[in-house]
Amino acid sequence: MADSSFNPVPSDGSSAGKTPQVQIRGVSAYESALRMFTIAHRTRKQQEIRVSKAHVTLLEGKNNWEVWRMRLATILQPVAGGRLWHLMLNHPSTTVEAYRHILAPEDDKPVDFEEANAIRGFDLADVANAINQTLTDRIAEDVNPPSEDFLIPADGQVIWNKLVDKFASQDIASLQEAEAELSSFKLGNRTAVEVGRDLQGIFSRIFNAGGGAVQEHRKIG
């Protein structure tokens, strides 16, 4: 069982074992990722993004999307225990509330919301900078805000989502698996916070597999 000090979502664990018909995939992945990010922060695990100009692969379009995505992963995944990669993918373990616990000192007291939100914003800007270094000029112009908006920090999630919309092919197997989970989703004994977190994880997987954003009526149904 995961140490509750790494879990910012209150849970009495009552969902375990009482709803065998439900596979709660998001919970263990969430706790595991949160623990990894927290340890990486406390041990100062590679905090900076390192882009090698000599080995960078520029995204040219759909023809090299998969190779480019793999190379981007090798740039972002080692940073901060994978925190920036997960943040780019909008993983539930990278919300502002999660950052409050990731950045907590040894006494596990969460940092202030404002501090967590600011550092998360810095991370999003770092992700955007890393992505932009791997894009051709034409594609960079397409996915970045107009030059007059440069006073507003770039958002790595926004840029990634635009790239997925333009170039990603559907990962049929992952998409079907996530769609099946959404169709069979049951509340069980989860709290409202846990339900929201787990659903957001499924929505993100559908999007990142090329299925697009989940429509609002499907989120409510």
C-alpha positions in Angstrom: 0.0 0.0 0.0 1.3 3.4 -0.9 2.4 5.8 1.8 -0.5 8.2 2.3 1.9 11.1 2.8 2.4 11.0 -1.0 -1.3 11.1 -1.8 -3.0 14.5 -1.7 -6.4 13.0 -2.2 -8.1 11.9 1.0 -9.1 8.2 0.8 -10.2 5.6 3.3 -9.2 2.8 0.9 -12.8 1.5 1.0 -12.9 1.0 -2.7 -10.3 -1.7 -2.5 -11.8 -5.2 -2.7 -15.5 -4.1 -2.6 -16.1 -3.5 -6.3 -14.2 -6.4 -8.0 -16.1 -5.6 -11.3 -14.3 -2.3 -11.5 -10.6 -1.9 -12.5 -9.4 1.4 -11.1 -6.4 1.8 -13.2 -5.8 5.4 -12.5 -5.3 5.2 -8.7 -2.1 3.1 -8.6 -0.6 4.9 -11.5 -1.4 8.2 -9.9 0.2 7.3 -6.6 3.2 5.8 -8.2 3.8 8.8 -10.4 3.3 11.2 -7.5 5.8 9.3 -5.3 8.3 9.3 -8.2 8.0 13.0 -8.7 8.3 13.8 -5.0 11.4 11.7 -4.6 13.0 13.2 -7.7 12.3 16.7 -6.4 13.8 15.9 -3.0 16.9 14.3 -4.4 17.3 17.0 -7.1 17.0 14.5 -9.9 18.0 16.1 -13.2 16.2 19.4 -12.9 17.0 20.9 -16.3 16.0 19.9 -19.9 19.0 19.0 -22.1 18.4 19.3 -25.8 21.4 18.2 -27.9 21.4 20.3 -31.1 23.6 17.6 -32.7 21.1 14.8 -32.2 17.7 16.6 -32.2 15.0 15.3 -34.6 12.8 18.1 -36.1 9.1 17.4 -36.5 8.3 17.8 -40.2 4.8 16.4 -40.2 2.9 13.2 -40.1 5.7 11.3 -41.9 8.0 11.4 -38.9 5.6 12.0 -36.0 6.3 8.7 -34.3 10.1 9.0 -34.5 9.9 12.6 -33.3 7.6 11.7 -30.4 10.0 9.0 -29.3 12.9 11.5 -29.4 11.0 14.1 -27.5 10.3 11.5 -24.8 14.1 10.9 -24.4 14.5 14.6 -23.8 11.6 15.1 -21.3 11.3 11.8 -19.5 14.6 12.0 -17.5 13.8 15.5 -16.1 12.5 15.6 -12.6 11.6 12.0 -12.5 9.3 12.3 -15.5 7.3 15.2 -14.1 7.6 17.4 -17.2 6.6 14.5 -19.6 3.6 13.7 -17.5 2.7 17.4 -17.2 2.8 17.7 -21.0 0.4 14.8 -21.3 -1.9 16.4 -18.6 -1.6 13.4 -16.3 -3.8 13.7 -13.1 -0.6 13.6 -11.0 0.5 17.0 -12.4 -2.4 19.2 -11.2 -1.7 22.3 -9.1 -2.9 20.3 -6.0 -0.5 17.5 -6.8 2.3 20.0 -7.2 1.6 21.2 -3.7 2.6 17.8 -2.4 5.4 17.1 -4.9 7.2 20.3 -3.8 6.5 19.7 -0.1 9.6 19.7 2.2 10.6 16.7 4.3 7.8 17.3 6.8 5.3 16.7 3.9 3.5 20.0 4.6 2.1 21.0 1.2 3.4 24.3 -0.3 1.1 27.2 -0.9 -1.2 27.1 -3.9 0.4 30.2 -5.4 3.9 28.7 -5.2 2.8 25.4 -6.7 0.9 27.1 -9.5 3.9 29.3 -10.3 6.3 26.4 -10.5 3.9 24.4 -12.6 3.7 27.4 -14.9 7.5 27.5 -15.1 7.5 23.8 -16.0 4.9 24.3 -18.7 7.1 27.1 -20.2 10.1 24.8 -20.1 8.2 22.0 -21.9 7.1 24.6 -24.5 10.7 25.7 -25.0 11.9 22.1 -25.4 9.2 21.3 -27.9 9.9 24.4 -29.9 13.6 23.5 -30.3 12.4 20.3 -32.1 10.0 21.9 -34.6 10.6 23.3 -38.0 10.1 27.0 -38.4 6.8 26.5 -40.3 5.3 24.1 -37.7 6.5 26.3 -34.8 4.7 29.3 -36.3 1.5 27.2 -36.6 1.3 26.1 -33.0 2.7 29.1 -31.1 0.8 32.2 -30.2 1.3 35.4 -32.4 4.5 37.3 -31.7 2.5 40.1 -30.0 1.5 37.6 -27.3 5.1 36.8 -26.3 4.7 38.5 -23.0 2.5 35.5 -22.1 4.6 32.4 -21.3 4.2 29.6 -23.7 2.2 26.6 -22.5 3.7 23.2 -23.3 0.4 21.4 -22.9 -1.3 23.7 -25.4 1.5 23.3 -28.0 1.5 19.5 -27.5 -2.3 19.3 -27.9 -2.1 21.3 -31.2 0.6 19.0 -32.5 -1.5 15.9 -31.6 -4.5 17.4 -33.4 -2.4 18.1 -36.5 -0.1 15.1 -36.8 -0.9 12.2 -34.6 -2.3 9.0 -36.1 -4.8 7.1 -34.0 -3.3 4.5 -31.7 -6.2 2.2 -32.2 -5.4 -0.4 -29.5 -4.9 2.3 -26.8 -7.9 4.2 -28.0 -10.2 1.2 -27.9 -9.0 0.2 -24.4 -9.6 3.7 -23.0 -13.0 4.0 -24.8 -14.0 0.6 -23.2 -13.0 1.8 -19.8 -15.0 5.0 -20.2 -18.1 3.0 -21.4 -18.0 0.6 -18.4 -16.9 3.2 -15.8 -18.7 2.7 -12.4 -18.6 4.9 -9.4 -18.1 2.1 -6.9 -17.0 3.4 -3.5 -14.7 6.1 -4.8 -14.9 9.6 -3.5 -16.0 12.5 -5.8 -12.4 13.6 -6.1 -11.2 10.1 -7.0 -13.9 9.8 -9.6 -12.9 13.1 -11.2 -9.3 12.2 -11.1 -9.8 8.7 -12.7 -12.1 10.0 -15.4 -9.6 12.8 -16.3 -7.0 10.1 -16.7 -9.2 8.2 -19.1 -10.0 11.4 -21.1 -6.3 12.2 -21.4 -5.6 8.7 -22.7 -8.3 8.9 -25.3 -7.0 12.3 -26.4 -3.3 11.2 -26.6 -4.3 8.1 -28.5 -5.7 10.3 -31.2 -9.3 10.1 -30.3 -9.7 13.9 -29.7 -11.2 15.7 -26.8 -14.1 13.8 -25.0 -17.3 15.6 -25.6 -19.1 17.2 -22.6 -22.2 15.0 -22.9 -20.0 11.9 -22.6 -18.4 13.2 -19.5 -21.8 13.8 -17.8 -23.5 10.6 -19.0 
